[in-house]
Amino acid sequence: MTSTVTTGPRPYLLLVTTMLLWGSGFSSSKVIVDHLPHPVVATLRFGGGALALLVALRLARRGGGGERPRTSRRDWARAAGAGVLGVFVYNLLFFWGLSLAPAIDGSTIVPVMSPVLTASFLLITRTERASAARVAGLVVGAAGAVIFFVGSGGEAGGGQGRLAGDLLFLLSAFCWAAFTLLGRRVLAGIEPLRATTYATVSGAILLALYSAPAAVEVAWTEMPAHVWLNVVFVALGPTAVANVLYYRGIHAVGPASASIMMFVVPVVGTTCSALLLGESFGTVQAAGAAVLLVGAVLAVTQGRLPARRRAADPEPVAGESPSGH
């Protein structure tokens, strides 16, 4: 017999803070990409994030008490392998897209399309049942995506560069969806914080190796102070702190409730991009974004709010957060 876990407002406060950090990370990353090669930006963000997560893991070990759970080589290898896709490949595509398209586009495409693609794969593989509401949501979401991409290249302020960037954002969303699905296997023998740390560290190492030639060419002493401030912010806030808060929050309320709050990210992201960077959607893009968001919410929620999490519910899945945002 299971018992319902009672939760106060604190877990939701953690999740809201997470969504604010993730949403603001798009515009902040755009500021850095305008001054540095995109592979270098990805390395700075996730290299710093990896260091912060290692510190968080160390503190968690000290504060946990008792005997530390051992991580087998197989568990470590799974987590590190997931980092190749969810950190290395994802961020190369994401920051490449950010160098071509406005941050406002990425803040809509990535956090909204990722759950849509994840749900689509689960239905195609028959891992989950195809309810009428979910299928309708996926169809509406797909229609919204088509409208959005048509607007990317066909309106003032759009063009082929913006469309190419948006397609790279879509590819990064595919990577994140695959990373989410891999997370179920990764978490079979390792807790979320440890899995996230190992994945981030392995991805950051590959990013550092890949970006080394470009980093050598950077005039580091000429970097404006505001760029360095944004580097520190995205490494600590949207990357390290947000991940820790996210897993603590969904441990209390469950992944279903947390998935609903994920749709706060595009709202925060578009607001920050508009206010801080002066970016905007064209009419067609705005219409497509609205249709896409409605479809995504319907596909994820299936037209109903999630039930309260019970003690026997599964732990959150590594990769169910857009940690690249």
N, C-alpha and C positions, 0 to 999 in steps of 0.2 A: 504494500500500500504506500502511495506517495503522498507527500504533504506539500502544500503550496508554499513557495518561498515568499514571504512578505517583504516588500521593498518600499522604502521611503523615497523621497525626492532625490536623494544623493546620487544614485546610479544614473538617473536621467540628467542630472546636472553634469555628470561626467561625460555623458554622451553628447549633450548639447555643446559642451566645451570642445569636444572632439570635432564635431561638425563645423564649428566656427573656425577651428584651426585648419582643418582640411580645406574648407572653402576659401579661406584667405591665402592659402598656400599657392593657388594658381596665379594670382596677380603678383605676389611677391617673387615667385619663380620667374615670371615674365620679366621683371625688372633686372634680374641677374642675367637672363639669357640675352638681353639686349647689350650686355657688356662682355660676355664670355662665350666661348664655343659651347654648344649644348652638351657634349659629352663631359666637359669639365664641370658644368653646373650640376649635372646628375651625380658626379663623383663627390663634389663638395657637399651636396645635400645628404646623400646617403652614407658618405664616409663619416660625416659628423653625426648623423643619426645612428650609425652603427656603434660609434664610440659611446654615445649617450645610452643606448640600449644595453651595451655591455656593463656600464656602470649600474643601470637599473637592475640588471640580472644579478650583479654582485650584491647589491643592497638587499634584493629579495632573498638571496641565499642566507645572508646574515640574519635577516629578520624572521626567517621562516622557522627556525628552531628545529631540533631533532635531526635525524639523518637525512642528508641530501639525496634526492632520487638520482640515480645514475642514468646517463644517456648513452645508449649503445651506439656503436659506430654506424649501424644501419639507420638508426633514428637521426643521427647527425647528418648522414649522407642524404637522407630524404629531405630534411630541412634545407640543407645547402643546395641540393638540386632544385628545389622549389624556388630558391632565391635566384637561380640563373634565369628562370622565366619571369618571376614576379618582381624582381628588382632590376636585374641587368637588362634583359631584352625589353621589358615594359618601359623602363625609364629612358633607354636610348630612343625608343619610338616616341614617347611622350614629350621629351625635351626637344627632340627634332621637330615635332609638330609645333611646339611652343615657339620655336625660332621662326616659324613660317606664318602661323595664324595667331589671332588675338587670344589672350587668356580666357576671355569670356566664352569662346567656343569650347575650349578644353574643359572648362568648369561645367558645361552642360553635357557634352558628349560622353566623357569618361565615367562620371559617377552615375549617369542615367543608363547608358548603354551596357555597362558591366553587369548589373543584375538582370537586364533583359536578355543578354546573351547567355548568362548562366542558366536562367530559367528555360530558355529555348533548348539548350543542350540537354538538360534534365528531361525535357519532354521528348526530344528526339530519341534519346536512348531509353526512354520509358522507365527512367529512374523514379519519376514522379508522375502522378496521374494527370491527364490533360482535362482539367475542368473547363467549362464553357467560359468562365470569367477570365481565367488565365490565358486561354487561347485568344479571346477577344482583346485582352490587354497587349499581347504580343503583336497582334495584327495592327492595332492602333499605334503601338510604339514603332513598328516598322514603317508605317505610313508617315509618322512624324519624322523619322530619321531621313526618309527620302526627301521630304519637303525641306528639311533643314539643309541637307547637302546641295539640293538644287539652289537654295538661297545663298549658299557659301560662294558659289562661283558666278552667280547671275545678277547680283545687286551691286550698287555702288559701295565701295569699300571692300568688295569681295575679290574675285579674280582667281586665277589658277594657283597662285601661291597660297591663298587662304584655303582653297579647296584641298590642295595637297596636304596642308597642315591638318585639316579636319579629318582627312582619310588616315593620316598617321595617328591621330587621336583615336579613331575607330579601331585601328590595329592594336593600339595599346590597350583598349578596352577588351579586345579578344584575349590578349595576354593575361589581363587581370581576371577575366572569367575563368580561363584555364587554371590560373594560380589558385583561385577560389576552390575549384573542384579538386585540385591536387591536395588542398589543405586537409581534406577529410582523411586521406591516407597518412599525411605527415603527422597529424595529431593522434594517430593511433597509439603512439608510445611516448609522447613528449608534450609537456604543458605549453599553452599558447605563447607565453612570454619568451620561453627558451626557444621555441620554434621560430618565432618572429625574429629574435636576435640572430640566430644562426643563419636564417635566410637573408637577412639584411647584411650581415657581415660578408657572406659569400658573394652576394651581388655587388657589394661595394668594392670588394677586391678586384672583381672582373672589370667594373667600371673604371677603377684606377688604372689598371693595365691598359685598357682600351684608350683612355683619354690622355695617357702620358705624353704622346707626341704633340698633341694640341696644347697641353699644359705648359710645355717647355717654351712655346712661342708667346705665351701671355705675359704682358708687361704688368706684373703683379704690383709693383710699387706705384703704378699710376691708377690703380683702382679707386674709384670714389668711395668715400666712407659709407654712403647710404647703400652701396652694393654689398659691402661687407656686413652691414647690419641685417640686410635681407638674407644673406648666406647663413648667418647665425640663427636667425629666426626660423627659416625653413628646415634647418637641420635639427633644431631642438623642438620647435613647436609642432608643425604639421607632420614631422617624421617620427621623432622619438616619443615626445610627451603624448601626442595624440594616440599613438598605438597602445601605449600603456593604459591610458584612460579608457580607451575603447574596449579592451579586453576585460578590464575591471568592471566596466558598465554592463557588458553583455553577459558576464558571469552571473550578475544579479538578475537581470531582466530577461535574458535569453536572446538568441540571435533573431527571432522573429520580430520582436518589438524593436530591436536595434535596426533592423533592415528598413523599417518605416522611417526612422529618423535620418537615414542616409539621404533622403530627398531634401533635407535641409541644405546639403552641400551645394547643389547648383544654385539655390537661392542666394546663399552667402557669396558664392563665387562670382555670380553675375553682378551682384551688388558691389562687391569690392572692385571688380574690373571696371565697372561704370564710374564709380566715385573716385578711385585712385588712379586709373589709367585713361579714363575718358573713352573707353571702348563701348561699342553698342552693336546691337543686332539690326539687320535690315528687316523690313516688314515680313518677307517670306521666311527668313530665319527665325524670327520671333514666333511666328505662327507654328512653324515646325517644332520649335523647342517646347511650346505649350502642349502640342499634340503628343510629342514624344514623352513628356513628363507624365501626362495623364495615362498614357498606355503603360508606362513603366510601373506607376503606382498600382494600377489595376492588375498587372501581371504578377507583381510581388505580393500584394495583399489578397488577391482573388476576391475583392469586393468586401472584405471583412477585416476587422481589427484582430490581431493575434491574441490568443488566449494567454493568460498569465503563466509565466514559466514555473514548472514544477521541479522538485528536487531531482527527479529521475530524468529530466530532459538532458539531451546531449550537450557537451561543452561546445563553445563557439568554435567555428572552423577557421583555421589560419588562412588568411587571405581574403576574408570577407570584408575587408576594409580597403579603400583606395589609398593605400599608404604612400602611393606616389604623388598625391595631391596635396 
